[in-house]
Amino acid sequence: MKNIASRKETPEKPRVFYGWWMVLACFFLAIFQAGFFYFGFTAFFNPIISEFGWSRAITSLAFSLHSLEGGLASPVVGILIDRIGPRNLMLTGMGIAGAGFILLSQVQSLWAFYLVFLPISIGFNMSGFLVMASTLAHWFAKKRGTAFSVVSAGYGAGGILIPVVVWLIASYNWRSALVITGLGLLGVGIPVALTMRHKPEQYGYLPDGGPEFEQPEESRPASRESGIPATAALKTGAFWILGYVYLLFSLASTAVVVHIIPFLTAEGFSRERAGLVTAFAPLLSIAGRLTFGRLADIFDKRFVVAAGLALMSMGLLIFANVQNLWQAVLFAIIFGLGYGGLWPIRAAFQGEYFGRKQFGTIQGLLLTIGIVGGISGPVLAGKVFDLQGSYRLAFTIFGLAAATGVPIVLLAKRPNPERQLRK
């Protein structure tokens, strides 16, 4: 009786579920991470080449090393999220990433340029979407796709900072811009990290909100969605199909992110106009992120993923044949919708098929598969340009590759947890 009375005295459900405050905080951090690095790196590309005289392929390799280093660290980061929680991990990651940008501003050689990408990539891996999604997967179940879509919209909104990066480089120089970037990331990232909480049950709540004591044990979302361990997930076809989606996504997106401004300027666009198109694509992706995330909460996620891959493919093929501004804008619209839509639904797909038991570990493994595309995409595009003086063949290949994922993802079958655990 005493226990029952004490449980009734538990504070009432807050007006706004705390999970949504974390979503908001992650949204703002995503804006800075994407605007100053993921999308913003393309603005540094030509100034760095101009100063050092490096080829596009070897300069692109730095971003591929970022994907490699981050991808190799992903399984470890995923395990750490599941075991120690996100707050300390993100605090450490933001400190490392911010310091890495300041160090990058001081490089004088190619080997130092490559080497400094190590702390940057590890820092972003410890504080980026892997950590955010793994944390929010515990706080949301029915509304997981929506939560992911809001956070990923922050990465799309990061496009608004690309003109700022271009202006900083033009007004000062690329080195000073990197110092400002590092300090800005620290100023935003540390407060966001302090808002993070691991699991709602630790604070008396369930996924999607509601005090834990209000529902009987057998009907709680956490009980219905315990999920399967990573070792069992590796034995399913759905895991490898989703891994292929990660590979295709990384192949195309990293190549576009690194080479979009060099591609457009090589085709006669002014640097300012190329910068605006570059900003337009991630901004358009916000619509894809929000729309596809919501659709993933309503419809079969396989069809939503397939639609995202189809739009990416169409956009890339348009980009490969771009001749004028209206075609570049059309590319930004179509590619942005597909690319943006795939951001949240990949994680939502994973949550539905494998649950939240070892969400971080499984996502870390999927990101490791994705590094194959993340490494090869920018280097392949740069090498094609070095050989042919044009990026067109490279982006045609990327567009056709994305199309192969459309029928393949439809073959995914949702694992049976009890059957997988018996294997």
N, C-alpha and C positions, 0 to 999 in steps of 0.2 A: 504493500500500500504506500509505503514511504517513497519507493521508486516512482510509482505512478504519479504521486503528488508532485514530486520534484520535476518530472517530465512535463507536467502541465504548466509549470512555472517557466518553462523555456520561453525566451523572448519571442514575440510574434514575428511572423514573416515580414522582412523589410519591404518597403514600398518598391525598391528596385533590387532585383536579385544581384548579388555581388559578382556573379559571373559576367554580367553585362558591363560592369565597371572595368573588369579585366579586358573584355573585348574592346572597349573604348581606348584603354591605355595602349593595347597592342596595335590598334589602328593608327595612332599617332606615331608610334615607333616605326611601324612599317613605312609610313610616308618618308621618314628621314632615311631609313636604310635603303629604300628603293631609289629615292631621288638623288642621294649623294653617292651611291655606289652602284647598285645593280643596274639601274638605267643611266645613271650619271657618268659611269666609267667611259662610255662611248665619247663623251665630250673631251676627255683627256687623251683620247687615242691619237689624233693628229698632232697636237702639240708635243707629245712625247716622241713621236716618230720624227718630227721636225728637228727636235733638239739633238737626238741621239743618232738618227739616220738608220734605225733598225727597219727590217722588213715588216710587213703587216703580219706575216705568219708567226715570226718569233715574238712579236709584240702581243699577238693574240694568245700565245702560249701561256702568258702570265695569267690570263683569265681562266684558261683551261686548268692551270695548276691550282687556281682557286677552287675550281669545281672538284679536282682530284683530292686536294687536301681536305676540303670540306666533306666530300663524300666518304673518304676513308675514316674521318672522325665521326660520321653520322651514327654508326652503330653504337659507338662508345657513348656519344651524347645521349642517344635514345635510352640506353641502359641507365645512365646517370639520372635522367628525368624520372624514370620509373622508380628509382631507388631513393634519390635525395630531394627530388622536387625541383621546381624551376627557379626560385628566387636567387639563390646563391650562384646557380649556374649562369643566369642572365647577367648578374652583377659582374662576375668574372669575365664573361664574354664581351660585354660592352667596354670594359676597361682595356681588354686586349685589342679589340678592334679599333678603338679610338687611338690608342698608342701606335697601332700599326699604320694608320693613315698619316700620323705625324712623321713616323720613320720613313714612309714612302716618299715624303716630300724632300728627303735628303739623299736619295739614291743617286749614284754617279756611274753605275755600271749595270750591265744586263743581269749578271748573277745576283747583284743586290736587289734589283727590281723583282726578280723571281723569288728571292728568299723572303722579302718583306711581305709577299702575298701570303706566306704561311700563317703569321699571326692574324692577319686580316680575315682569312677564310675560316680559321678555327674560331675566332671571336664571333663572327657572324653566325657560324653554325651553333654556337653555344647560346645565342641570343635571338636567333631568327625564327622563321616560320615553323621549323621542326619543334622548337621548344613551345612556341605559342600554341600550335595545333595540338600537341600532345597534352598540354595543360588543359586547354579548353575542351578536349575530348572527354575529360573527366567531369567537367562542369555542365556539359550539355549532352543530351541524348536525342530527344525528339526535334530539338532546334539546333542540332549540331551543324547542319549545312548552312543555316542562316548565320550562326556565329562565325563560322569559318569564312563565309562570304564577306562579312563586314570587315574582318581583319585583312583579308586578301585585297579588299577594295582600297585599303591603305597603301598597299604596294602599287596599285594602279594610280592612286592619287599622288604618288611620288613623282609622277610625270610633271607636275606643276613646278617641281624644283629643278628640272633640267635646264630651262632658260636661266635660272639663278646660277647654276654651275657654269654655264657658258659665259654669263656675265662676269662671274668671279675670275675666270681664267683670262678673259679679255681685259678686265680692269686691272688685275694684278699680274698673276702668272699662275701656271698650273701647280707650282710648288706651294705657293701661298694658299691657293684654293684647297689643297689637300690638308693643310694645317687647320684651316677654318672648318673643314669637313670633320676632322677628327674631334675637335673641340665641341662642335655642334652635336655629334653623336653621343658624346659623353654627357652633355647637358640634358639631352632628352632621354637617353637610354637608362641611366641610373635611376631616376624617379619611376620610370615604368617598371623596372625590375623589382622595385620595392613594393609594387601593388600585387605582385603575383602570389597566388596560393596554390598548393598542390591539388588536394582533393576536397570536394565539398563535404564529404562525410566527416572530415577532421574538424569541421566547424559546425556540425549539426544539421547539415542540409543535404539534399539529394540533387542529382543532375536536373537541370531546368528549373530549380528552385523548389521551395516548400520545405518546412522543417522536417527532419528525418523522423521524428516521433509520430507524425501525422499518418504514416502509412505502415501497414503491417509488413513484416520482413519479406514475405513471399511475393508481394506485389511491387516492391521497390524497383525502379529502373536499374539500379546498380546490380540487383540480383538477377534480373532478366537479361542483362547484357554484360556478363562477366568476361565473355570472349574466350579465345583460345591462345595458348602461348606461342611465341615466335617459332619454336621448333616444329609445332604442328602446322602453323601457317605456311612454312617453307615446303610442306608436302602437298599443298593444294595447287591446282591449276590457276585458280583465281589470283593467287599471289604473283605468279610469274606473268600473267596477263597484265595485271596492274603494274608490275615492274616494267613491262614493255611500254606501257603508256608513259611512265616516268622517263624512260629512255628517249622516246620520241619527243616528249615535251622539252626535255633539256637540250636535245640536239638542235631543235629549231630555235627555241627561245634564247639560248646563250649566243648563238650565231647572230641573231637579229640585234640583240642588246649591244653586243660588242661592235658590230659592223654597220649598223644602220646609217649613222652619220657619214662614215667613210664611203659607203655605197652611194648614198644620195649625192654627196659632193663630187664623187667620181663621175656621176651621170649628169653633172652640170648644175645641180641645185646649189644655191648659195648656202653658206654655213648657217646663217640665221634661219633660212627657210627649212633646212634640214633639221635644225634643232627644234623648230616648231612641230614638224611632222613627228619627230622622235617623242616629243612631249604628248602629242595628240594620241598616239597609239596606247600608251598606258592609261591615259585619261579615259579613252573609250572602253578600255578593259574593265573599268569600274562597273559599267552596265552589265558586262558579261559576268563579273564576279558576283554581283548582287542577284542578278536574275537566275543564273545557273545554280547558285547556292540554294535559293528558294525552291527551284525546280527539283533539286536533289532531295529535298525534304518531302516532295509530293509524288514524284514519278520514279520509275525504275532507273537507278543510277547508271546502269549500263548504257541506256539510250542517251542520257544526258552527257556522259563522257564521249560517246560516239559523235554526238552533235558538236561538241567542242573540238574534237580532232578534225572533223570535216571542215569547220570554219577556219581552223589554223591552216589546213592544207590549201584551201581556196585563197586565203590571204597571201600565203607564201608564193603561190604560183603567179598571183597578180604582181607581187613585189619583184619577182624574178624578171618580169617583163615591163617594169615601170618606165614610162617615157615622159610623163608630165605630172603636174601637181595634183590634178584630180585623181589620177591613178594612185598616186602616193597616199592621198586621203582615203580612197576606197580600200587600199591595203590596210591602213591604220584602223578603219572601222571594222572590217571583217576579221582580220588577224587579232585585233584587240578584243573583240567579243569572244572568240574561241580561246585565245590564250588566257584571257582573264577568267573565263568560265571554268577552265581546267584547274586553276589554282585551288579553289575551295572544294571542288567535287572529288578530286583525287583523295584528299584526306577523309571526306565524308564517305566515299566508297569504301575506303579501308575500315573506317569505324563500323559501318554496317556489316561488312563481311567478316571481320576478325575481332570486333568488340574492343573494349578499352582495357582489358587485363594487362596487356603489354603493348599498348599503342605506340609508345615512344620507341621501343626496341624494333617493332615491325616497321615503323616509318623510317627509322634509321637504315634498315636493310634495303628498303625500297629506294631511298635516296642514293645508296651505294650503287645500285643498278643504274640509276639515272646519271651517275658521273661519267659513264661511258659516252653518253650523248653530250654531256656538259664539257667534256675534254675535247672530243673530236669536232664538235660543231664549229667553234670559233677558228680552230686551226685549219680545218678543211676549207672554210670560206676564205681565210687569208691566203692559203696556199693556192687555191683556184685563181684568186686575183693576181698573185705573184706570177703565175704561169700564163694567164690569159689576158690580164689587164681588165678583167670584169668579174663581178660577183654572180652574174646571171645563172650560170650552170650550177653553182653551189646551191642557190636558193630553189632552183627547180628540183634538185635532188631532195632537198629537205621537204618540199611540198609533197612530192610523191611518196616519200617515206611516211609522212604523217597520215596520208590516206590509207596506208596499209593497216593502221590501227583501228579503223572504223569497224570492219567486220570482225576483227579479232576480239575486241572488247565485248562484243555481243555474245561471245561464247562462254564468258565467265559464269560459273555456277557458285552460288553461295554455299560455303562449307557448312557441314553439320557438325557443331561443336562436339557432341557426344561421340560421333564416329571418328573424328580427328583425334580426340584424346585417347581412343582405344588403339590407334595405330602405333 
